[in-house]
């Protein structure tokens, strides 16, 4: 069993960490450094030795949902379309093991993508400040960024399973990525809140549904209440997506789908 899963993980990781994913995430990391220099993050670092969350993650607030979903939307659907999934199942490997391997790939790759994004901007911060202690920025934000990517990764897996085809999964991913773009989502929640007379606290709580807003709350460790809320919502989101994805995947009929 262990060898089956390890073989599948190696195969799926090589497939998912392709040229498309690397180009998108290296470009996103480059934008992270660019926006840090141009959005006032550099000035605040030099003048007061402070690092703002938005200066670090502005590209994620704009493009993050699409960047993550573009890496995972075909994790299952591409195997199904090319009859690879049929071959794996016919070889005697249960669908549960196949699903576990996909989850492990999503978790490992999310951590790798977090490093790809955080390393250049952390190096830029250390270079500007001359203070190697700012390596703690990488440590402080790595877990929140990993959790943020994992929410979208599990969402991408679910979309890939439900949509069945990569083309449909891509369309769904683009639409959902737009809806969950933090500023756009907050505007929608604020509009609904005004219509129904919600309090500011209720609007803030509903806004945490957007992973980008959750990540910002998770990075603010000093605010225990908001940090706890974000941690719980992160956990519930990831587990819920995985449960729905697993139950759907197990019940789907794979054989002869590609014919």
C-alpha positions in Angstrom: 0.0 0.0 0.0 2.8 2.4 1.0 4.6 1.8 -2.3 1.5 2.3 -4.3 0.8 5.7 -2.7 4.5 6.8 -3.0 4.6 5.9 -6.7 1.4 7.8 -7.3 2.6 10.8 -5.3 5.8 11.0 -7.3 3.9 10.7 -10.6 1.3 13.3 -9.6 3.8 15.7 -8.2 5.9 15.7 -11.4 2.7 16.2 -13.4 1.3 19.0 -11.3 4.6 20.8 -10.8 4.9 21.4 -14.5 6.2 24.3 -16.6 2.9 26.2 -16.4 2.8 26.1 -12.6 6.5 27.2 -12.3 6.1 30.1 -14.8 2.9 31.3 -13.0 4.4 31.1 -9.5 7.8 32.6 -10.5 5.9 35.5 -12.1 3.7 35.9 -9.0 6.9 35.9 -6.8 8.4 38.5 -9.1 5.3 40.6 -8.8 5.5 40.2 -5.0 9.0 41.8 -5.1 7.8 44.5 -7.5 4.8 45.5 -5.5 6.8 45.5 -2.3 9.1 48.1 -3.8 6.3 50.2 -5.4 3.4 50.0 -2.9 5.2 51.7 0.1 6.5 48.5 1.6 10.1 49.5 0.9 9.7 53.0 2.3 8.1 51.7 5.5 10.8 49.0 5.9 13.7 51.5 5.5 12.1 54.3 7.6 10.6 52.3 10.5 11.8 48.7 10.0 8.1 47.6 9.7 6.7 45.1 7.2 3.0 45.4 6.2 1.0 42.4 5.2 -0.5 44.0 2.1 2.9 45.0 0.8 4.0 41.4 0.9 0.8 39.8 -0.5 -0.7 42.3 -2.8 -0.3 40.0 -5.8 -2.2 37.3 -3.9 -5.0 39.7 -3.1 -5.4 40.3 -6.9 -4.3 37.1 -8.7 -3.8 34.6 -5.9 -7.0 32.6 -6.3 -6.4 32.1 -10.1 -2.7 31.3 -9.5 -3.5 28.5 -7.1 -6.5 27.1 -8.9 -4.5 27.1 -12.2 -2.2 24.6 -10.5 -4.8 22.2 -9.3 -7.9 22.4 -11.5 -6.8 19.4 -13.7 -5.2 17.3 -11.0 -7.9 14.6 -11.4 -9.7 15.6 -14.6 -6.6 15.3 -16.8 -6.1 11.7 -15.7 -9.7 10.9 -16.4 -9.7 12.5 -19.9 -6.6 10.5 -21.0 -7.9 7.2 -19.5 -4.9 7.2 -17.0 -7.4 6.9 -14.1 -8.9 3.8 -15.8 -5.5 2.2 -16.1 -4.6 2.9 -12.5 -7.9 1.4 -11.2 -7.5 -1.6 -13.5 -4.1 -2.3 -12.1 -5.8 -3.0 -8.7 -5.1 0.3 -6.9 -8.2 1.3 -4.9 -9.7 4.8 -5.5 -9.1 5.6 -1.8 -5.4 5.3 -2.3 -5.5 7.4 -5.5 -7.4 10.1 -3.6 -4.9 10.0 -0.7 -2.0 10.4 -3.1 -3.8 13.5 -4.7 -4.2 15.0 -1.2 -0.6 14.4 -0.3 0.5 16.0 -3.6 -1.7 19.0 -2.9 -0.2 19.4 0.6 3.4 19.0 -0.5 3.1 21.2 -3.6 1.3 23.9 -1.6 4.3 24.1 0.8 6.7 24.2 -2.2 4.7 27.0 -3.8 4.8 28.9 -0.5 8.6 28.8 -0.5 8.7 29.8 -4.2 6.6 32.9 -3.4 8.1 33.9 0.0 11.8 33.3 -0.7 12.4 36.2 -3.3 10.5 38.8 -1.2 12.2 37.7 2.0 15.6 38.0 0.3 14.6 41.5 -1.0 13.7 42.5 2.6 17.0 41.3 4.0 18.9 43.0 1.2 17.2 46.3 1.8 17.4 46.3 5.6 20.7 44.5 6.0 19.1 42.7 8.9 19.3 38.9 8.6 16.8 38.6 11.4 14.1 39.4 8.8 14.3 35.7 7.8 11.6 35.4 10.5 9.3 37.0 7.9 9.6 33.7 5.9 8.8 31.7 9.0 5.9 34.0 10.2 4.0 34.0 6.9 4.9 30.5 5.6 2.1 28.6 7.5 -0.6 31.2 6.8 0.3 31.2 3.1 0.4 27.4 3.0 -3.0 27.2 4.6 -4.3 29.8 2.1 -3.0 27.8 -0.8 -4.4 24.5 0.7 -7.9 26.0 0.8 -7.7 26.7 -2.9 -5.9 23.5 -3.6 -8.6 21.4 -2.1 -11.2 23.5 -3.8 -9.4 22.9 -7.1 -9.4 19.2 -6.5 -13.1 19.3 -5.8 -13.7 21.3 -9.0 -11.5 18.8 -11.0 -13.6 15.9 -9.7 -17.1 17.5 -10.1 -16.4 19.1 -13.5 -14.9 15.8 -14.9 -13.3 17.6 -17.9 -10.3 20.0 -17.6 -12.0 22.6 -19.9 -15.1 22.8 -17.6 -12.9 22.8 -14.5 -10.9 25.7 -15.9 -14.1 27.7 -16.5 -15.3 27.0 -13.0 -12.0 27.9 -11.5 -11.8 31.3 -13.3 -15.4 32.1 -12.1 -14.8 31.0 -8.5 -11.4 32.7 -8.4 -13.0 36.0 -9.5 -15.8 35.7 -6.9 -13.3 35.0 -4.1 -10.9 37.8 -5.0 -10.7 39.4 -1.5 -11.6 43.0 -2.3 -14.4 42.0 -4.7 -15.8 39.4 -2.2 -15.7 42.0 0.6 -17.6 44.5 -1.5 -20.3 41.8 -2.2 -20.5 41.0 1.5 -20.7 44.7 2.5 -23.5 45.2 -0.1 -25.5 42.3 1.3 -24.8 43.5 4.8 -26.2 46.9 4.0 -29.3 45.4 2.4 -30.0 43.2 5.4 -28.8 45.5 8.1 -25.9 43.4 9.3 -23.5 44.8 12.0 -19.9 45.5 11.2 -18.9 42.5 13.2 -21.1 40.2 11.1 -19.7 41.7 7.8 -16.2 41.1 9.1 -17.0 37.5 10.0 -18.6 36.7 6.7 -15.7 38.3 4.9 -13.4 35.6 6.4 -14.9 33.1 3.9 -12.6 34.6 1.3 -9.2 32.7 1.7 -7.2 35.9 1.2 -9.0 37.6 4.1 -8.6 34.5 6.2 -4.8 34.5 5.5 -4.5 38.1 6.6 -6.4 37.3 9.9 -4.2 34.2 10.4 -1.0 36.3 10.1 -2.2 38.6 12.9 -1.3 36.4 15.8 -1.7 39.3 18.3 -5.4 39.4 17.6 -6.3 36.1 19.4 -10.0 36.2 18.6 -9.6 36.9 14.9 -6.7 34.4 14.6 -8.8 31.7 16.2 -11.7 32.4 13.9 -9.5 32.3 10.8 -7.8 29.0 12.0 -11.2 27.3 12.5 -12.5 28.5 9.2 -9.3 27.4 7.4 -9.6 23.9 8.9 -13.3 23.6 8.2 -12.9 24.8 4.6 -10.1 22.3 3.9 -11.8 19.3 5.6 -15.2 20.1 4.0 -13.7 20.3 0.5 -11.8 17.1 1.0 -14.8 15.2 2.3 -17.1 16.3 -0.5 -14.4 15.6 -3.1 -13.7 12.1 -1.6 -17.4 11.0 -1.5 -17.9 12.3 -5.0 -14.8 10.6 -6.4 -15.5 7.3 -4.8 -19.1 7.1 -6.3 -18.1 8.2 -9.8 -17.9 5.6 -12.5 -14.6 5.8 -14.3 -14.6 2.9 -16.7 -15.0 3.7 -20.4 -15.5 7.5 -19.6 -12.9 8.4 -22.2 -14.6 6.5 -25.0 
